[in-house]
Structure formats: structure tokens, C-alpha cells
Amino acid sequence: MIAPVLSLILGLGITRLLLGFVTVFRIRNSAPVDWLPLAWAGILFAEQIQFWWAINGLSRIQSAFTFPDFLVLILLPLLLFLSGALILPSRSEDESHGIREYFERDGRYGLLPFAMYLVIAVAVDVTFFRAPISGVASLNLLMAVATLMVFAARSRRVQAGLTLAAIPLMAIAIGLSI
């Protein structure tokens, strides 16, 4: 019974992220497009799809959840939604000076809930599902650190380098978890 609620929130998050992509497409002629927030939006999209896939296996792992368990599990798609809602603009008015400026001013705050999601997801796997700290968990924790470093970095070069490193890390983590 928990899967439909998680799926609903996750579907809203994916919708919001896709609307951000549409906004970027619509304003492409009036505001410069920047690859860095689009890369993070792509990482978020991939993680949302992977999480949606993982929801299918919840009933096989644990048949019933307590209300506190439910609240913790609901927190995961909520964090993904919040991250996706912040990372890309939702209105063309937000983008008068370009996606890069939007990301530096507001969008990078979407990285904070994503880092929280990664850490909490590892904690949920270990505590709820008694999964060992594995390669996927280690990669997720490394991704959380990289995500926080991109958020904190003021240097575009550092942000770009960490983002380029995060893309294969996330791809490997998702590949291993599927």
C-alpha cells in the first residue's frame, strides 16, 4: 500500500523536473542555456526513475511498514521533488539573465535536498532493509559529498569538474542498484 503514495509524489517530482526542461527549451532564444544545471537535472531525473523502479520491490523486501517508517520513506520522494523543483526554473520570468545565473542564485539550492536524499537513502537501506554498506551505498555517500561540494563551490571550474565526476559516479550507482 505504500508504493502508490511514493509513486504519486515521485510522479509529481518528475513532472516538475520535465516542466523545468520545457522552460529551458522555451527561453533558449532569449536567455543563454547552461550545461551544468541541465547535467544536475539529468542526474536527478535518472535517480527519480531508478527510485520509481525500486518502489516495485518494496513489498518483496518488507510486507508491512509502521507509520514512522512510512514518514521516513515519504521523505525520500519529497526530497527528490524539492530538488527537482529548485534545480531548473519553472517560469520564463525566472530566467531573464540565463540559466547559469539562475543556478548560481537559486538553482544550486536544489543540490541540498538531493544530498540529503542520498544520505537518507543509504540510512534507510541499512536500517530498514538491513542491507550492508555496499558499493552502491558508498557511491551514494560519495555523490552526496560531491553534491554538497558543488553547492558550496564558488568557482565555476570546481563546479564543472565535480559535476563531470558526478555523472559517471551516479551512472555506476544506478547501474549497480538495478
Secondary structure, DSSP 8 states (H G I E B T S, - for coil): -HHHHHHHHHHHHHHHHHHHHHHHHHTTTTS---HHHHHHHHHHHHHHHHHHHHHTTHHHH-S---HHHHHHHHHHHHHHHHHHHHHS-SSGGGGTT-HHHHHHHTGGGGHHHHHHHHHHHHHHHHHTS-----HHHHHHHHHHHHHHHHHH---HHHHHHHHHHHHHHHHHHHHHH-
